[in-house]
Amino acid sequence: MSESETRKSARVATPLHLLQTLTRTLNEHLADACQQAEDDARKALEKLNRQHAKLDAKLGEAREKVAARERGEEDKSISKAQAKVTELETALAELEQARSAAENYIKQLKSDIRQTLKLAKGFERIEGQAAQAIEKRDNSQPADDRPRTGQRRRNRRRPAEATAEA
């Protein structure tokens, strides 16, 4: 094992380490989830746009058939072709409403994502504060422990020496 792996495995997880890890992973997962939600919404809108294009093409063809039948080029009934045009126009209107709703959803989602990530900056600050607290503790701990340990030893020896001398 390398020295850094040994240090990592030897380090005891403290509440500060846990807080630092939790805030980091929470921030990462939140950013990923926001990106995934936006990607999914865009894919849904793209699918609606493709459906709209296909439906629009079908409607154009149906209107051409109605016009051709009205000119008498074809013997088939005009009412059947007009019913198909009406059906396609209704479907197109519904699809347009769905597209509009999807576009509004994406606008709201973007706003929510911006606000969420702005609020999540607090997690970054907490992670930074936890890292500073760990660093401060790690840097000051050896210096603080040595005098106290030595002081305790001296205090323990003095009463024993004093009793022996008396």
N, C-alpha and C positions, 0 to 999 in steps of 0.2 A: 504494500500500500504506500502511496505517496504521503508526504508530510501533511498536505492539505486535507487528504481523506482521513488521516488519523485524527487531525484536529476536529474535523466535522463529526466524526463518530465519537470522539471523546467528549465533545461539548454536551453538557446537560441542557435539555430544553427547559427554559424558564418561562414564566408567564409573559415576560417581555419578548422572548423569541417567538412564542406562540402568537402574540399580538402582531408582531412584525410579519410573520408568515401569513396569518389570516388576512390582514389588510392588503398585503401584496396579492395574494391569490384572489381575494374578493374583487379587487380592482381589475385584475386581468380577466376574470370570468365576466365581470360586468361589461367591460369593453368588448369582449368577444360576443356576448349576448346582444349587445346593442348593434354591433356590426352585422350579426346574423339576422336580426329582426329587420334591419334596413335592407339587406340583400334579399330576404324572402319577400318583402313588400315590393321591391323593384321587380323581382321575377314574376310576381302575380300581376303587376301592372303590364309588364311586357307580354305576358300571356293574353291578357285582355286586349292589348293593342293588336296582337296577331289575329285574335278572333274577330276583332272589329274589321281588320283589313279583309279577311276572308268573307265575312258577312257583307261588307260593302261591295265586294266584287260580285257576290251572288245576287245582291240587290240590283246592281247594274245590268247583269245578264237577264234577270227577271223583267226589268223595265224594258229592255230591248225586245224581249219576247212579246210583251203587251203591245208595244208600238208596232211590231211586225204583224201581229194578229189584227190590230185595228186597221192597218193598211190593207188587210185582206190577203197578205202573202201566205198565211197559214190558215187551215180550216179549223184548227182546234178552238175550243171555246175561250173567249176573252175573259170570262168571269173566273175561270180556274187560274189563269195567269195573274189576274188582278188580286185574287185571294192570296196567291203566293207572294206577290209584292207587298201586300198589307201585312202578311205574317212576318216577312223579312224586315219590314220597317219597324214593326213592334219589337222584334228581337233586337234590332239595332238600337232602338231607343232604350231598352232595358240594359243593353251592354254599355251604352253611353253613360247611363246612371251609375253602373258598376265602376266604370273607369273613373268617373268624377269622384265617387266615394273612395276609390283606391288612391287617387291623387291627393285628396284631402287627408286621408289616413297617413300617407307618406309625409306630408307637410307637418302634421301633428306629431308624427313619430320623430322626425328630425328635431323638432322643437323639444320634445321630451328627452331625446338622447342628449342634446346640448345641455339641458338643465340637469339631467342625471349625472353626466360626466363632470359638470361644474360642481355639483354637490359632492361627487366622489373625490374631488381634490382633497376633501377633508381626510379621506382614508390615506392619501399620499402623505399628508402632514403627520398623521398618526404613525404611519410606518417610519417616517423620518425621525419623529420624536422617540419612537421605540429604539431605533438604531442608535440614536445619540445616547439614550439612557444606557443601552448595553455597552456602547463604547466607553462611556464615562465610567460605568461600573467596572468594566474590565481593566481600564487604565488606572483606576484609583485603588482597586482592591488589593493588589500585592503590597503597595506602599502602606495602606491602612492596616493590613493584617500583621505585618512584621513588628511594628512597635507594640501593638497590643499583646501579641504572643510573647515577646520578650519581656514586656512589663509584667505580665501574669507570672512568668517564671521567676522573675526577681521577687515579686510579692510572695510567692509560695516559698522561696528559699529563705527569705529574710526571717519570717517567723520561726522557721525551723532552726536557723543559725542562732537566732536570739534565744531560743529555748535551750539550746546546747550550751551556750555561753553562760547562761544564768544558772 
